[in-house]
């Protein structure tokens, strides 16, 4: 996007600031501690006695269908490898 002249700013939590800046992007801080925010829902579900199933918005296992969101892979043949590389980071 930056190569096409767009301003790119990533809004995320402070613990990802260095990662975002190292990638050459602008950083915009979001409030809250992601570890605390990720553990809130469990207590609420327990208090309300409702079932809970946590689902992530991106795959946590390598796939050849598309590259990992944090990679810069442009060749479809490397999609699966991009996931493996990003898991190591």
Secondary structure, DSSP 8 states (H G I E B T S, - for coil): -GGGT---EEEEEGGGHHHHHHTT-EEEEESS-HHHHHHHHHHHHHHHT-------SS-SS--SSS--TT----SGGGHHHHHHHHHH-
